[in-house]
Amino acid sequence: MHFISLNSLSRLFAVMEVTVFEMMVFFAVLDPLIKGFIQVALVIGPLSLVGVILLLRKIEKDHPERIRWK
C-alpha cells in the first residue's frame, strides 16, 4: 500500500533535483567558511531534532503523565 502516489513521487523528485541544482549554483559563490557552516548545520539540525523526539519518547515511556503529544 502506497501512501503517496507514484505520480506525486515523480513530481517530488523533479522538484528536489531542481532545488539541488539551484543550491549548487548558490554555493559556488559563497566563501568556503560559510559553505562549511551550512553543511554542518544541515547535518546537525535534523539529527538534533530526531534526538529530541527520541528523548521525549523515552520520557513518555518511563513517565507517560509527563509528556502529552497533541
C-alpha positions in Angstrom: 0.0 0.0 0.0 1.4 3.4 -1.1 0.7 6.4 1.0 2.0 8.7 -1.8 1.1 8.0 -5.4 3.9 7.4 -7.9 2.9 10.5 -9.8 3.4 12.6 -6.7 6.7 10.9 -6.0 7.9 11.7 -9.5 7.0 15.4 -9.1 8.7 15.4 -5.7 11.9 14.0 -7.2 11.8 16.6 -10.0 11.4 19.5 -7.5 14.2 18.0 -5.4 16.5 17.8 -8.5 15.8 21.5 -9.4 16.4 22.6 -5.8 19.7 20.7 -5.5 20.9 22.2 -8.8 20.0 25.7 -7.7 21.7 25.2 -4.3 24.9 24.0 -6.1 24.9 27.2 -8.1 24.2 29.3 -5.0 27.0 27.5 -3.1 29.5 28.2 -5.9 29.7 31.9 -5.0 29.9 31.6 -1.2 33.0 31.7 0.9 34.3 28.3 1.9 33.8 29.1 5.6 30.1 29.8 5.0 29.8 26.7 2.9 31.2 24.6 5.8 28.9 26.2 8.3 25.8 25.5 6.1 26.9 21.9 5.5 27.4 21.3 9.3 24.1 22.9 10.1 22.3 20.8 7.5 23.6 17.6 9.2 23.4 18.6 12.9 19.9 20.3 12.7 17.9 17.2 11.7 20.0 15.0 13.9 19.2 17.2 16.9 15.5 17.2 16.1 15.5 13.4 15.9 17.4 13.2 19.2 14.9 15.4 21.0 12.0 13.3 19.7 13.7 10.1 20.8 14.4 11.6 24.2 10.7 12.7 24.6 9.5 9.2 23.6 11.8 7.7 26.2 10.5 10.0 28.8 6.9 9.2 27.7 7.6 5.5 28.0 9.0 5.9 31.5 6.6 8.6 32.8 3.6 8.8 30.5 2.0 11.5 32.6 4.8 14.0 31.9 4.5 14.1 28.1 1.4 14.9 26.1 1.5 14.6 22.3 -1.0 16.9 20.6 
